[in-house]
Amino acid sequence: PMLPEANAQIDITLNAADISTFAPFAGVELPALQGLDLSLSFQAAEGQMATDNVIINLDDPRLLVAMQGAVANLTELSGIDLKAEISSEQATELFQEFDLPSQYSLPQTVHLKGGVSGDMEQLAVNDLRLLVKDSGLDISLIGVLENVFGSGGGSADLSVKLESTSIIGGYIGQEIPSFGPVNGRAKLSSSNKNIQLESLQLDLQDPGLSARIDGSAQKISRSADEKFEINGIDIKAEAATDQLADILTRAGVELPAEVPSSVTINMASSGSLDQLEITDLLATVKDTGVEVKLTGTVANIIDQTGIAAQLRGSIDDTQILTRFAGVDVPALGSLNLISNFSSAEDSYRLDDLELALDGDLIQAKVTAAIADLM
């Protein structure tokens, strides 16, 4: 019967050669995507309405969509159980159909698979898999989420393989210096609206520069005033190059004189976005006849306070400095330097300086301290 309570089953099928056909009814312009097939069973019994055997397929040369599932209670939108798979081998061309800014683009291949289940109070995402590929790019994201709309646990594993950083520039319409290849991995988990970065590894193996970052963050969230917060940061980083001039040139940095060829940096950092501390820093600069080492700590790199550092340098002959200073420096002999400097509040000070010159004609030693460098 239709009344007093409907008891019915209606099977619906719809086929469209092109979804742009529906533009007049939707009131908006729709992309020209071909081969839409839709079918579902609508059921009403004992005051409840449900859908079963929901099947949606889109078979366009640029986009394939396959969805199936059911909704047990349409009135309350509960008992949702849907699975979907979306893939495109021509995502760049498809992206242009949506009249988005022309400077942006997408990787060529995008594949998304996943399922949702539950209701509008607790809707879970199951078996989420996102694969993005292009020439020189391979991204994989696998994860689950207990509740899209509220608190609940979740986890995700992200893997990125990038032949060159310049590839990213092509997608955002900006020129980015070319370094690579880059490999990255990250593992995230969530609970009670907070996200934890359990692990992060970034590995750059450029012919002129090697770098590695290992890190984690205990809590990524938003505060009551919607401020973005990251707490419990723990980072270890190392980088090395024996082609510093080439690296700076590729990065678009122009210097008036030569720079030393070799630089290595090792650093450890911890804290939060408001109070990020460098707990251990060692930077070494080398070239023929030159070696300089910088060690130190920084209480807060965000506002550059609490600096305590030591600089040590040795030069076989002062004439070597001509290459790096851009002016002629006479050959006066070897030069050794030890300097300690620090910061307090808004001032910087040179705690002590020892400069020793040892030449055949000149031997000299200079000691100094400056209470306020600003």
C-alpha positions in Angstrom: 0.0 0.0 0.0 0.9 3.7 -0.4 -1.0 4.6 2.8 -1.0 4.7 5.8 2.6 3.4 5.6 4.2 2.8 2.3 5.4 -0.8 1.6 7.2 -0.7 -1.7 10.2 -1.7 -3.8 11.2 0.4 -6.8 14.1 -0.5 -9.1 15.6 2.4 -10.9 18.1 2.3 -13.7 19.6 5.3 -15.5 21.9 5.5 -18.5 23.4 8.6 -20.0 25.8 8.9 -22.9 27.2 12.1 -21.4 26.6 13.7 -17.9 26.6 17.2 -19.4 23.1 16.3 -20.6 21.9 17.1 -17.0 23.4 20.6 -17.0 20.0 22.3 -17.6 18.4 20.4 -14.7 21.4 21.0 -12.3 21.6 24.7 -13.1 25.4 24.5 -13.5 27.8 23.6 -16.3 28.8 20.0 -16.1 31.9 18.4 -17.6 31.5 16.2 -20.7 32.1 12.8 -19.1 30.8 9.8 -21.0 29.1 6.5 -20.2 27.1 6.9 -17.0 25.2 3.8 -15.7 23.3 3.9 -12.5 21.0 1.4 -10.8 19.5 1.0 -7.3 16.6 -0.6 -5.5 14.5 1.7 -3.3 12.6 0.0 -0.5 10.0 1.3 2.0 8.7 -0.8 4.9 7.3 -0.1 8.3 7.9 3.6 8.0 11.6 3.3 7.0 13.2 3.9 3.6 16.4 2.3 2.3 18.4 1.7 -0.8 20.0 -1.5 -1.8 22.1 -2.7 -4.7 23.4 0.8 -5.4 25.7 0.6 -8.5 27.2 3.7 -10.2 29.6 3.3 -13.1 31.2 6.0 -15.2 33.2 4.8 -18.2 34.9 7.9 -19.7 38.2 7.5 -21.5 39.7 10.0 -19.0 37.9 8.9 -15.8 36.6 5.6 -14.5 34.3 5.5 -11.5 32.8 2.4 -9.9 30.6 2.6 -6.8 28.5 0.1 -5.1 26.7 -0.3 -1.7 23.6 0.4 0.3 22.0 2.7 2.8 19.8 0.9 5.4 17.9 4.0 6.6 17.6 7.0 4.3 15.6 9.0 6.9 18.4 9.0 9.4 21.2 8.4 6.9 22.4 5.4 8.9 23.5 1.9 7.9 25.7 3.4 5.2 28.0 0.9 3.5 29.5 2.2 0.2 32.7 1.2 -1.7 34.1 3.3 -4.5 37.0 3.2 -6.9 38.1 6.2 -9.0 40.9 6.2 -11.5 42.2 8.4 -14.3 45.1 8.0 -16.7 44.5 11.4 -18.1 44.1 13.5 -15.0 45.8 16.6 -16.5 43.4 16.8 -19.4 40.5 16.1 -17.0 41.6 18.9 -14.7 41.2 21.4 -17.5 37.5 20.5 -17.8 36.7 22.1 -14.5 37.8 25.6 -15.5 40.3 25.9 -12.6 43.3 28.2 -12.7 45.5 27.4 -15.7 48.8 27.5 -13.9 47.9 24.5 -11.8 47.8 20.9 -13.0 47.6 17.3 -11.7 49.8 14.3 -12.1 48.8 12.2 -15.0 47.6 9.1 -13.2 45.4 9.2 -10.1 43.8 6.1 -8.5 41.6 6.3 -5.4 39.9 3.3 -3.7 38.1 3.1 -0.4 34.9 2.5 1.5 32.7 4.4 4.0 30.4 2.8 6.6 28.3 4.0 9.6 26.0 7.0 9.9 26.1 10.8 10.0 27.4 10.8 13.6 30.1 8.2 13.1 31.1 7.7 9.5 34.2 5.5 9.1 36.6 5.4 6.1 37.9 1.9 5.5 40.8 0.6 3.3 41.6 4.0 1.8 44.2 3.8 -1.0 45.4 6.7 -3.0 48.0 6.2 -5.7 49.4 9.1 -7.7 51.9 8.6 -10.6 53.5 10.7 -13.2 56.8 10.9 -15.0 59.3 11.0 -12.1 56.6 10.9 -9.4 55.1 8.1 -7.3 52.9 8.7 -4.3 51.1 6.1 -2.2 48.7 6.8 0.7 47.1 3.9 2.7 44.9 4.6 5.7 41.8 4.2 7.8 39.7 6.7 9.8 37.2 5.7 12.5 35.1 8.9 12.3 35.2 11.6 9.6 33.0 14.0 11.6 34.3 13.7 15.2 36.8 12.1 17.5 38.1 8.6 16.7 41.3 6.8 15.8 42.9 6.5 12.4 46.2 5.8 10.8 47.9 6.5 7.5 51.1 5.5 5.7 52.5 7.9 3.1 55.3 7.1 0.6 56.7 9.6 -1.9 59.3 9.0 -4.6 60.3 12.1 -6.5 62.9 12.2 -9.3 63.3 15.9 -9.0 61.9 18.7 -6.8 61.3 20.7 -10.0 58.4 18.4 -10.9 56.3 19.9 -8.0 56.8 23.3 -9.6 55.0 22.1 -12.7 51.9 21.3 -10.7 51.7 24.6 -8.9 52.8 26.8 -11.7 56.0 28.0 -10.1 59.7 27.4 -10.9 61.4 25.3 -8.2 65.1 24.5 -8.2 65.9 21.0 -9.4 67.2 18.6 -6.7 66.7 14.9 -6.6 65.9 12.1 -6.4 63.9 12.4 -3.1 62.4 9.5 -1.2 60.0 10.1 1.7 58.0 8.1 4.2 55.6 9.1 6.9 53.3 7.3 9.4 50.5 9.2 11.0 47.8 8.2 13.6 44.9 10.2 15.1 42.8 10.1 18.2 40.4 12.7 19.8 40.9 15.2 16.9 44.7 15.2 17.4 47.1 13.8 14.8 50.4 12.2 15.7 53.3 12.1 13.3 54.8 8.8 14.4 57.7 8.9 12.0 59.0 10.9 9.1 62.0 10.1 6.8 63.1 12.3 4.0 66.2 11.2 1.9 67.7 13.4 -0.8 70.4 11.9 -2.9 71.3 14.6 -5.4 74.6 14.2 -7.3 75.8 17.4 -5.6 73.9 17.2 -2.3 72.9 14.5 0.1 70.5 15.1 3.0 68.4 13.1 5.4 65.7 14.2 7.9 64.2 11.9 10.6 61.5 13.2 12.8 58.3 12.9 14.7 55.6 15.0 16.4 53.5 13.9 19.3 50.6 16.2 18.6 49.3 18.1 15.6 46.0 20.0 16.3 44.1 23.3 16.4 43.7 25.3 19.6 40.5 26.8 20.8 41.2 30.0 18.8 41.8 27.9 15.6 45.5 28.3 15.8 47.5 25.6 14.2 49.7 23.8 16.8 52.5 21.2 16.6 54.0 19.9 19.9 56.5 17.2 20.8 58.6 17.8 17.7 61.8 15.7 17.5 64.0 16.2 14.4 67.4 15.0 13.4 68.9 16.2 10.1 72.1 15.9 8.2 73.3 17.3 4.9 76.6 17.3 3.0 77.8 18.7 -0.3 81.2 19.0 -2.0 79.7 21.2 -4.7 78.4 24.1 -2.8 78.8 26.6 -5.6 76.7 24.5 -7.9 74.1 24.0 -5.3 73.8 27.8 -4.7 73.6 28.5 -8.4 70.8 26.0 -8.9 69.0 27.6 -5.9 69.2 30.9 -7.6 71.7 32.4 -5.2 74.3 34.7 -6.7 77.5 35.5 -4.6 80.1 38.1 -5.4 83.0 35.7 -4.7 83.8 32.0 -4.5 82.5 29.8 -1.7 84.2 26.8 -0.1 83.4 23.6 -1.9 82.5 21.3 1.0 79.9 21.8 3.7 78.4 19.2 6.2 75.7 19.9 8.7 74.4 17.8 11.5 71.5 19.1 13.7 69.0 17.9 16.3 65.9 19.9 17.2 63.0 19.5 19.6 60.0 21.4 21.0 57.0 23.0 19.4 56.1 25.6 16.7 56.2 28.3 19.5 59.4 27.0 21.2 61.7 25.1 18.8 65.1 24.3 20.3 68.3 23.3 18.4 69.8 21.0 20.9 72.9 20.1 18.9 74.5 21.8 15.9 77.7 20.9 14.0 78.5 22.6 10.7 81.8 22.1 9.0 83.1 24.1 6.0 86.2 22.8 4.1 88.2 23.7 1.1 91.9 23.5 0.1 93.8 24.9 3.1 90.6 26.0 4.9 88.5 24.4 7.7 85.8 26.1 9.8 83.6 24.4 12.4 80.5 25.9 14.0 79.0 24.1 17.1 76.2 25.4 19.3 72.7 25.4 20.6 69.7 27.7 20.3 67.0 27.9 22.9 64.3 29.0 20.5 65.0 29.2 16.7 61.6 30.9 16.1 62.6 34.2 17.7 66.4 33.4 17.6 66.9 33.6 21.3 69.2 31.7 23.7 72.1 31.3 21.2 75.3 29.7 22.5 77.8 28.9 19.8 81.5 28.4 19.1 83.4 29.1 15.9 86.7 27.4 15.2 88.7 28.0 12.0 92.1 27.3 10.6 93.7 28.6 7.3 97.0 27.4 6.0 97.8 30.8 4.6 95.9 34.1 4.6 96.3 34.4 0.9 93.7 31.7 0.5 91.1 34.2 1.7 91.5 36.1 -1.6 89.2 33.6 -3.3 86.4 34.0 -0.8 86.8 37.6 0.2 86.8 39.1 -3.3 89.8 41.3 -2.5 93.5 40.6 -2.5 94.8 39.3 0.8 98.6 39.1 1.3 100.4 35.9 2.2 101.1 36.4 5.9 101.1 32.8 7.2 98.7 30.5 8.9 95.6 31.8 10.8 93.7 30.1 13.6 90.5 31.4 15.1 88.5 30.5 18.2 85.4 32.5 19.0 82.4 32.1 21.4 79.3 34.2 21.0 75.9 34.1 22.6 72.6 36.0 22.9 70.6 37.4 25.7 67.2 39.1 25.3 67.5 41.4 22.3 71.3 41.7 22.2 74.2 39.5 20.9 77.6 39.4 22.4 81.1 38.1 21.5 82.1 36.4 24.7 85.7 35.8 23.7 87.8 35.8 20.5 91.3 34.4 20.0 93.0 35.1 16.7 96.5 33.8 16.1 98.6 34.6 13.0 101.8 32.6 12.5 104.0 33.6 9.6 107.6 33.8 8.7 107.7 37.6 9.2 104.8 38.2 11.4 103.5 36.4 14.5 100.5 38.0 16.2 97.8 37.1 18.7 94.6 39.0 19.3 92.0 38.5 22.1 88.8 40.4 22.3 85.3 40.5 23.8 82.3 42.6 22.9 79.5 43.0 25.3 76.9 44.1 22.8 77.1 43.5 19.1 73.7 45.2 18.3 
